[in-house]
Amino acid sequence: MGMPGFETCLDELMSRVLGDLIQEGCVAKIADDLYIGGNTPSELEVLHHWRRVLSLLKKNNLRLSASKTITCPQKAVVLGWTWSKGTLQARPHKLAALSSVAPPSTVQGLRSFIGSYKVLSRVLPKYAELLDPLDQATAGKESRERIHWSDELLLAFKTAQQALDNHKTISLPQSDDALWIVTDGSVKNRGIAATLYIQRNGKLLLAGFFNAKLRKHQVTWLPCEIEALGISAAIKHFAPYIIQSVHTIQVLTDSRTCVQAYDKLKRGEFSASSRVTTFLTTVSRYQVHVRHIAGAENLPSDFASRNPRQCLDSSCQICKFIAEMEDSVVREISDIIAFDGLLIVKDTQPFQPSRERIVVPRSAHDGLLTAVHIILTHPSKYQLKRLFNRYFYALDVDKTIEAVSSSCHLCQSVKTIPKHLQPQSTSDAPSAIGISFAADVMRRNCQYILVMRETVSSYTIASLIESEKHET
């Protein structure tokens, strides 16, 4: 272990020395390692960047360790992954550790195995099907509980270990690569999935996998709505590659309904399904084109969607995105639109006919309540609230009514004096001088001064006393 705060100090130092090169993209700073590269296979560009790095280090009196410096390597280890000529694959040491570990005895140990396995999920096909029995064995259990290893569960664990030998090598997308995202959704198995491909030099290369598990209440959704959710979630997941690409991203789906809804969206129209419209609005944020693909040609994503893995991470951005997209279309907007186009809320009171209350936006609160307050000759806050809630509906009405009443000068002038103030009163004047006095003790510089004033003539005398006790 190094000195406390050394990592932060090193990060700030490298950002100050090599900050310009990092912004240009020719130098990458990951943890305590520096990676110098180029956009072309030619070594001249890499050597030019390497010369610039050495020049900056020399100017700042910094040195590199010769034993840890590798120039133009064919392979490099980056955060546990093996990089080789633009491709990425899992390290053999990581695969060997997972394939040789014994079955954990506790829930916490099994969850650690599942978490380490999911780190390699981007290069492992069918990982969702392999981890599903193990996920179910740990769901809803305490970390200290022990695992009961049945024959079926032990077989699933061994099968997952053996599947590590079938890991794939994926290619890292570049800005000039054409990206293809193949999506699919399954209502029966509550899953959405996507596979990313890149087209480079006339070849189609695998670039990664993605899938997510839906919630139970989403099973009742229509298949087209699940497909639309899968498209939006996949675009959100692969957004870093989509933003950097110079080409239009092609999204392939086997749902013709989503393709037709996307065509409507380009014409300024909306789909009959509010969920489909909401999910497909994500497409308009990026340079993406949605096309149709036959289901028989969509095998990788189709299998992943029917065998999804359940994400247990509370901070997962994909799960949060799915939840936010779902919450935005929970209520059908058509239910609160009146025949004349106004947004209304139906109010039903016991023994009274149903009443439609007009929805007032926040921006119109102050003006509407101020006008009603003046027209009705300054009613109280309670009266104004009862009248407003009879015909209108709005959020945070109490705060707005309080602000309107407090800003009205007429209401403030006739406002009742608060009870916590001391009431002022008068009394009869004394019949002669020397009958009524006012007295008090003043403290000053550790001295007690008795001050007495006659109330009629205001004659005042003062005297030093030893204390405030009754005997004095």
N, C-alpha and C positions, 0 to 999 in steps of 0.2 A: 504494500500500500504506500502511496506517495504522501506528500505533505497535504494537510487540509487546505482546500481551496486551490490546489495546483491545477486541477482541470479547468476551472473557471479562468484562472490567470492565463493558462496556455491558450484557451479559446479566444480571449480578448486580444492576446498578443498576435495570434495568427490572423485574426480578423483585421487588425490594424496594418499588419505587414502585407498580407496577401489579399486584402479585401477587394481590390480592383480586379484581380485575376479570378476571384471566386464569382464576382458579379458577371464577368464575361463568360463564365462557364468552362474555362479551360483548367480550373483547379477545383477539386472537391475536398472538403475537410469533413471527415467522418470520425468522430471520437478523437483519438490522438494520432490519427493517420492522415497523410496527405496523398491525394491521387491526382496525377497530372495526365491529361489525355487530350484527344483531338477529335474532330468530327469526320476526319477522313482516315482511311487505312494507312496513308503515307506516314512514314516515320519522321519526315522533315517537319511537319506541323507539331508533332509531339516534342521533338528535340528543340524546336523554337520556344515552345512554352516552358520546357525544362530549363532552358538557358535564362529565361526571364525570371523564373523562380529562384535560381541560384544567384542571380544578380541582386534580387531584392533581399535575400537572406544575407548576402555578403555586406550589403550596405548597412544592415541592422546588426551586424556582428553576431549572426546566428550560424550554428554549425549543425550538420546532419551526421548521424551515425552511419559509417560506411557499411557496417555489417547488416544494417536494417534498410538499406537503400537498394532498390531493385529497379534497373533501367530497362524499359520496353519488355516487360514480362509477357509470356504467352498466357499465364494464368495468374490470378490474384485472389486472395481471400478477403472478402468484404463482409464484416458482421456475420460470420459463420456461413456465408455462401461462397461458392467458387465461381468467380467470373472468368470467362475465357472467350475472347474474340466476340464480345457483344452478347454472349449467352450466359445464363445463370442456372446453376444446379446445386443441389444440396451437397454438403461436405460429407465424405465417407465416415469421418469420425462421429458426426452427429447421427448418421444413419446407423452406425454400428452400436452406439450407445442405446438407442431406442430399440433396436432389434434384439439386443442381448439382455435387456433388463428383465428382472423377475417380476411376476404379477404383484403389484402393491397390495399391502394388507389393509390399508385404510382408504377412506374416501378422498382424503387430501392427497395421498400419493397417486391415486388413479387420476384425479383431476390434473395433477402436475404432468402425468404422462400424456393426457389428452391435450393439454395446452401446448406441450412441446411438439406433439404430433401435428397440431393444427398450424404451427408455424411453417411446416413444410407442405401445407395443403395446396399452395400455388403450383407445386410440381408433382403432386400425387393425384392421379385420377381415381375416381370412385372412393375418395376418402370419406365422404358423407355416409355412405353405406357401411363402411368399416367401423366408423366411430359411433354410429347410432346406438348399438347395444350398450356400449360403455357409457354414453351420455345418459341413457335411461337408468343405468345402475347407480349413478351419482346424483340424479335429479332429486331435489328436495331433501337431501340428507345432510347431517352435520359432518364437519370435516374430521372429527375424531371417531366417527362410526367405522366399524370394520366391514370389509367387503366379504360377502358370502360368494365364493367362487364356485358357481355351478359348472356343469360340463359345457352348457351352451355359452356361458359368459367367458369361460376359459378358452373355448374354441374361437370366439370372436376376438379375444386379446391376441392369441397366436396368429390368427389370420391377418390382423392389422400389422403385426410385426413382419410377417412374411411379405406383405404388400409393399414394404419399404424398398424391396429390390426392384420394383417396377416404377421407380420415380422417373419423371420426365425432365428433359432439359428445355427450358423456355428461353426465348429471345427477348431482349430488352428493346422496346420500341424506340425509334428515333423520330425526329421531327419531320423527316421527309418520307417516312413509311406510311403506306395506306393501311388504315386500321379497319378491321371488321369485327363487329360484336354480334355474336349469335346468342339470342336470349330464348328462354322458354319458361313456362310456369305450369305447375301442376296443382289442381284444386284437391285432388284425392289425397296426395301425399303432403300437402301444405308446404310447398317449396317453390322458390324461384331461383333460376340459375342463369349464368352467362359464361361464354367462352370468348376470349380475346385472341384474334389472329392478326398477324401483320403480313403485308405483301411487300417483299423486298427482292429486287432483281428478278422478278418473274416467279418467285417462289413464295409459297404460303407457309408461314412459320407460326408455331404455337407461342403465345405470349402470356397466358395465365388463365386461371379459372376464378369463378366467383359464384357463391350461392348463399341463400339465407332462408331461414324457416319462418313461415307465417304464424300468426296467432290463431287460436282456436276459432274465434268469432269471424275470422276472415274466410273460413271454409265456405260460408254461405254466399260469398261473392260470386258473380258470374265469371266464367273463364276469361272473357275478354278483359275484365277488370284486373284479374290476377296477372294476365299478360302485360297489361299497361303498367302495373306496379313493378313487374320484373324489368321492363324497359327503363323506367325512370331510375330504379335502384342500381341497375348495371351502369347506366351513364354516370350516375353519381359516384360509383366506385372507381370507374376508370377515367374520371374527370381529369386527373393530372396529365395523362397521356393525350386526352382529347384536346386540352387547351394548347399543348405544345405542338400538336400536329398541324402541318400546313395544308393538309388535304381534308376534304369533307368525310366525316366518319360514316361508314355504312353500318346500320343496325338491321340485322336480319331477324325476323320473327315469323313463326308459323301461324300467327293470328291475323287473318285478313281484316277482322274488325278494327284492330289497332291501326293497320295500315290505312284503312279508309278514314278513320278518325283523324289520323295525321294529315291526310290530304285535305280534309275539311278544315283543319286548323290552319293550313297554309292559305286557304281561301278566305280566312276570317270567320269561318263558321265553327259551330260547336257540336260535339257528339251528343247523342241522346242520353248517354250515361255521364253523370257529373264526375264520377270517379275517373273514368277514362280521360275526360277532358283535363282534370286537375293533374293527373300523373303525366300526361303527354305535354303539359306546359313546360316540363323540365327539358324536353327536346329543343324548345325554342331558345333556350339559353346558350346552347352550344351549336357548333357547326356540324350538325348531324342530319342524316337522311335515313328514314325508315323504309325498309323494303320487305317484301314477303318471300318466305322460303318454305318449301314443302317440309312437312313434319318428318318424313322418312330420311331427309338429309340433315336433320338437326339432332344427331345422336348424342354428342357429348353433353350439350346443354339440357337435352331432354332427360337424360339419365340423371344428371345432377339435380334437376328440379324435382324429380320423383324420389330422390334419395338425399334430401338436404340434411345439413347438420344444424343443430340448434345452438345458437349463440347465447352464452350465459354471461357475457361481459356487459355490465350495466352502462359502461361508457362507450359502447360501440356506436360509431357514427352511422353505420348502415341501419341498425335497428332504430335509432332515433329518427332517421330520415323516413323510414317506413311508418313509424308511429305518427310523425308530424303530417305526412301525406294522408294518413287515415283520418286523423282528427279534423282535417280541413274539409272533409266531405261527409261528416257523420250525419248532418242534417240536410235534408233536401231543400234547396232554395225555393223550389216551386210551392212548397207548403206555406210559405210566409209572404207570398206575393199576391196582393189583391187584384181584382179584375182591372183596376185602373192603373196598375203598375207600381203602386206604393207598397213598401214593406210594412207588414202589419204583424201584430201578435194577438192571437185570439185569447180573450180573457173570459173565463167562465166563473161566475160566482153562484153560490147556492141560492135557489129560489129566484134567480134573475136570468134574463135571456143573455145569450152569448154576445160579447161586444168585441169589436175590432179596434185595437189601439195602434196608432201610427208610430212606427219606429223613428226616433229622432237621432241623428248622428251626433257625435260629441262636439263637432264644430258648430252646431246650431243650438247647443244647450243654453248658453248665456243669453243670446238674443231673444230666443223664444220665451224663456222664463222671465226675462226683464220686461218684455212687452206684456205678458199676462199679468205680471205683478203691478204694472202701472194701470192697465185697463181695469182691473178689478179693485182699484183704489187701495193698494197696499195691504193685502191680506197677510195674516201671520204665516210663519213657515209651515205649520201643520196644515192650514187651509190651502196654501199653495200646492203642497205636495199631494193632498187628496184630490184636488181638481186636476192637476197635471196627470196623475196616474189613472184618472178616469178616461182620458182621451188619448194619452200619449204613452210611449214606452221608451226608456233610455237607461243607460248605465250611469252610475255615480250621480244620481239625481240629488241626493242629500247634500253632497259637497257643493253642487252648483247652486242649490237653493240657499244654502248658508252664505255663499259668496254674494248672491244677489241681494239678500236681506241686509247683510253687513255693509254693502256699498250704497244702500238707499239712505239719503240724508234725512228724509222725513221719518222713516222707521227708526232710525237711530235717535232722533230728537224726542220721540215719544216712548222710547224704550224704558222699561221698568228698571230702576236702580237695583243693582245686585244686592242681595241680603247681607253679603259679607262686609259691606261698607257700614261704618258706624253712623247711626242716624244723628243728625244735629238737632238740638232742642234749646229753648230759652227758658229762663226762670225770672221771678220777680226780683227787682233791684232791692238791695238792703235798705232799711229805713234810716240808718245812721252810719257814720263812718266808724270803722274799727270793729265791725261785727263780722264781716266776711273776709277771710284770708285764703290765699293759695300758697302752699309751701311745698318745697321739694329739696332733695339733697343732691348736690353736684359733686362729682368725683374729678379731681384734677391733681396730677402729680402726687398721687398717694395721699391726698388730702380730702377730707369730707367737709363740704361747705353747705350749711343750712341756709337756704334762700327763702324769704317770706315776703309776700307782696299783698298789700291791702287792695281789694278788688275795686273800690270806688275811687280812691285817690291815686292808686298805683304806686303808693309809697313802698319802697323796697328796702329791706335790711338783710344783711348777710353776716354769718358768724361761723368760725371754725369749730368743729366738734370732733370728738375722738373716734366715734363710731356711729353706726346707724341703729344701734340697739335701743330698746325701749327705755332702759335705765338712763341713758345719756340724754 
